[in-house]
Amino acid sequence: MTKLFKNTIVIGAGAAGMMAAAVAGQRGVSVLLIDHASKIGEKIRISGGGRCNFTNVNLNGGDGSKHFISQNPRFVRPALSHYTAQDFVQLLKNHRVKYHEKHKGQLFCDHSAQDVIDVLQAECATGGVEWRTGCAVKNIRALTGNDAARFELDTANAGVWQCQNLIIATGGLSIPVIGATGFGFEIAKQFGHTVTELSPALVPLVFGQWAEKGWTNLAGVALPVRVSTGAGKKATAFDEDLLISHKGLTGPAILQISNYWQTSEALRVDICPDVDLTDALTSGKLGARVQLDTALAQLAPHLSKRLLQHWFEQPAFAPHAKRKWADVPDKVLKELAASLNAWTLTPNGTEGYKKAEVTRGGVAVSELNNQTMESRLQAGLYFIGEVMDVTGWLGGYNFQWAWASGVAAGRAVG
Ligand SMILES: Cc1cc2nc3c(=O)[nH]c(=O)nc-3n(C[C@H](O)[C@H](O)[C@H](O)COP(=O)(O)OP(=O)(O)OC[C@H]3O[C@@H](n4cnc5c(N)ncnc54)[C@H](O)[C@@H]3O)c2cc1C
């Protein structure tokens, strides 16, 4: 059987894979980009509510590693400093893509996420990248004794290919219906790599007896909170919006903290982050004529009526809701304040990969070169994007990692 050859084969035509293919191709390298899905860049298409939050201005120089979770977050520094948010913005400007900045430095397309896919495809075309979509890779073998062809791939419908460099850009496990697979992790293991523990991240959290406790009646209620988890040096907090859903809690605050949440750990939610309620409730009650529930509504006007009503249905507070604020004992007021400023609850789990935006964990970064993303165990083998043990915050950080790691590998093979 004829064996076809490209200098570099990239498996996975998502964010990282298309970027790496384009960069390598434009450096004169012959590149084949393979994806088993018939449509490429599906995660880009559905991202950011269809507008793709493609990067974040916080990744313009400086130390971006605090926005990433990994066994070694510092691993991301060289790649992020060699390809910054501004570099990606410049690429979009070159293609006249209009964008805007939202909350906390997040950049979105004005028009549609398709603009980003079009830019990457155009860049691949400029680099002469050849494509095979709807093409599954069945086996990969390392070849020995020939530096020009170090790998051989059997594909389901595009023959047998050899290459010098093989870039794995198959992403994580989230949203299997649009083509996510564990293929990259299997290939990593085949070549002796460690794959760290995998779990859904940037994901809604679920709680036991949600309906029984009446929370489903509050589905749709949103409010700004401070959410935290972990203790001591491992404590992490986010000030963001929380949304109550039929299954549990979601919204940006919960998605962010889910990146850090460990099974059986509690979450602390401060639902009045700007008010010290212990002080406000105990010192403000003197001579007050209003009812306690009215007083709380005035002290925390961002809490909806439905939420306050639900709070006062708890047995500890129900008898006091309609009492005159001044008559409520300090002990009760302190308990009420603590329940709101430090609402503590332990998730049962997450909504899983069906709803997760990303996968936490992946190919151990200690076994990869942080300048090039090349394996330290197998020359010519690269891992980029979400398949690696690098998980970004919500807000464009994951795409910037896909671009930056893709550029690093694309430059290295070129
Ligand atoms: C709903 C949703 C919204 C998101 N919104 C944002 C956002 O706004 N901003 C942000 O920064 N991040 C966002 N993310 C995360 C972001 O999409 C990913 O981190 C990013 O796409 C990872 O890029 P990647 O190239 O590593 O993987 P992917 O983009 O997932 O690409 C992997 C590619 O590999 C292909 N593939 C998988 N298995 C195989 C196989 N066996 N053979 C061949 N090909 C294979 C897939 O078909 C896919 O095309 C979102 C994710 C989701 C699910």
Ligand as a Chemical Component Dictionary entry (heavy atoms), coordinates in Angstrom:
data_LIG
# 
_chem_comp.id                   LIG 
_chem_comp.type                 NON-POLYMER 
_chem_comp.pdbx_formal_charge   0 
_chem_comp.three_letter_code    LIG 
# 
loop_
_chem_comp_atom.comp_id 
_chem_comp_atom.atom_id 
_chem_comp_atom.alt_atom_id 
_chem_comp_atom.type_symbol 
_chem_comp_atom.charge 
_chem_comp_atom.model_Cartn_x 
_chem_comp_atom.model_Cartn_y 
_chem_comp_atom.model_Cartn_z 
_chem_comp_atom.pdbx_ordinal 
LIG C1  C1  C 0 -20.136 25.445 25.396 1  
LIG C2  C2  C 0 -18.695 25.890 25.481 2  
LIG C3  C3  C 0 -18.395 27.241 25.471 3  
LIG C4  C4  C 0 -17.069 27.667 25.588 4  
LIG N1  N1  N 0 -16.810 28.995 25.543 5  
LIG C5  C5  C 0 -15.528 29.418 25.645 6  
LIG C6  C6  C 0 -15.218 30.796 25.525 7  
LIG O1  O1  O 0 -16.087 31.632 25.243 8  
LIG N2  N2  N 0 -13.915 31.174 25.725 9  
LIG C7  C7  C 0 -12.910 30.258 25.969 10 
LIG O2  O2  O 0 -11.749 30.654 26.129 11 
LIG N3  N3  N 0 -13.178 28.948 26.002 12 
LIG C8  C8  C 0 -14.449 28.506 25.845 13 
LIG N4  N4  N 0 -14.712 27.163 25.874 14 
LIG C9  C9  C 0 -13.570 26.221 25.997 15 
LIG C10 C10 C 0 -12.872 26.073 24.620 16 
LIG O3  O3  O 0 -13.851 25.778 23.644 17 
LIG C11 C11 C 0 -11.824 24.975 24.652 18 
LIG O4  O4  O 0 -10.959 25.154 25.750 19 
LIG C12 C12 C 0 -11.026 24.971 23.355 20 
LIG O5  O5  O 0 -11.880 24.736 22.278 21 
LIG C13 C13 C 0 -9.930  23.925 23.396 22 
LIG O6  O6  O 0 -9.302  23.912 22.156 23 
LIG P1  P1  P 0 -8.634  22.576 21.585 24 
LIG O7  O7  O 0 -8.197  22.897 20.221 25 
LIG O8  O8  O 0 -7.661  22.061 22.561 26 
LIG O9  O9  O 0 -9.826  21.531 21.542 27 
LIG P2  P2  P 0 -11.166 21.575 20.675 28 
LIG O10 O10 O 0 -11.471 22.956 20.247 29 
LIG O11 O11 O 0 -12.160 20.838 21.486 30 
LIG O12 O12 O 0 -10.804 20.762 19.366 31 
LIG C14 C14 C 0 -10.542 19.399 19.403 32 
LIG C15 C15 C 0 -10.798 18.834 18.016 33 
LIG O13 O13 O 0 -10.326 17.504 17.998 34 
LIG C16 C16 C 0 -11.272 16.711 17.322 35 
LIG N5  N5  N 0 -11.131 15.327 17.796 36 
LIG C17 C17 C 0 -11.455 14.826 19.011 37 
LIG N6  N6  N 0 -11.190 13.504 19.038 38 
LIG C18 C18 C 0 -10.696 13.181 17.822 39 
LIG C19 C19 C 0 -10.236 11.984 17.245 40 
LIG N7  N7  N 0 -10.267 10.829 17.926 41 
LIG N8  N8  N 0 -9.778  11.996 15.967 42 
LIG C20 C20 C 0 -9.765  13.165 15.267 43 
LIG N9  N9  N 0 -10.191 14.344 15.758 44 
LIG C21 C21 C 0 -10.636 14.344 17.032 45 
LIG C22 C22 C 0 -12.610 17.315 17.657 46 
LIG O14 O14 O 0 -13.594 16.957 16.695 47 
LIG C23 C23 C 0 -12.271 18.801 17.650 48 
LIG O15 O15 O 0 -12.450 19.377 16.370 49 
LIG C24 C24 C 0 -16.019 26.711 25.723 50 
LIG C25 C25 C 0 -16.318 25.349 25.707 51 
LIG C26 C26 C 0 -17.636 24.945 25.567 52 
LIG C27 C27 C 0 -17.922 23.454 25.528 53 
# 
loop_
_chem_comp_bond.comp_id 
_chem_comp_bond.atom_id_1 
_chem_comp_bond.atom_id_2 
_chem_comp_bond.value_order 
_chem_comp_bond.pdbx_ordinal 
LIG C1  C2  SING 1  
LIG C2  C3  SING 2  
LIG C2  C26 DOUB 3  
LIG C3  C4  DOUB 4  
LIG C4  N1  SING 5  
LIG C4  C24 SING 6  
LIG N1  C5  DOUB 7  
LIG C5  C6  SING 8  
LIG C5  C8  SING 9  
LIG C6  O1  DOUB 10 
LIG C6  N2  SING 11 
LIG N2  C7  SING 12 
LIG C7  O2  DOUB 13 
LIG C7  N3  SING 14 
LIG N3  C8  DOUB 15 
LIG C8  N4  SING 16 
LIG N4  C9  SING 17 
LIG N4  C24 SING 18 
LIG C9  C10 SING 19 
LIG C10 O3  SING 20 
LIG C10 C11 SING 21 
LIG C11 O4  SING 22 
LIG C11 C12 SING 23 
LIG C12 O5  SING 24 
LIG C12 C13 SING 25 
LIG C13 O6  SING 26 
LIG O6  P1  SING 27 
LIG P1  O7  DOUB 28 
LIG P1  O8  SING 29 
LIG P1  O9  SING 30 
LIG O9  P2  SING 31 
LIG P2  O10 DOUB 32 
LIG P2  O11 SING 33 
LIG P2  O12 SING 34 
LIG O12 C14 SING 35 
LIG C14 C15 SING 36 
LIG C15 O13 SING 37 
LIG C15 C23 SING 38 
LIG O13 C16 SING 39 
LIG C16 N5  SING 40 
LIG C16 C22 SING 41 
LIG N5  C17 SING 42 
LIG N5  C21 SING 43 
LIG C17 N6  DOUB 44 
LIG N6  C18 SING 45 
LIG C18 C19 SING 46 
LIG C18 C21 DOUB 47 
LIG C19 N7  SING 48 
LIG C19 N8  DOUB 49 
LIG N8  C20 SING 50 
LIG C20 N9  DOUB 51 
LIG N9  C21 SING 52 
LIG C22 O14 SING 53 
LIG C22 C23 SING 54 
LIG C23 O15 SING 55 
LIG C24 C25 DOUB 56 
LIG C25 C26 SING 57 
LIG C26 C27 SING 58 
# 
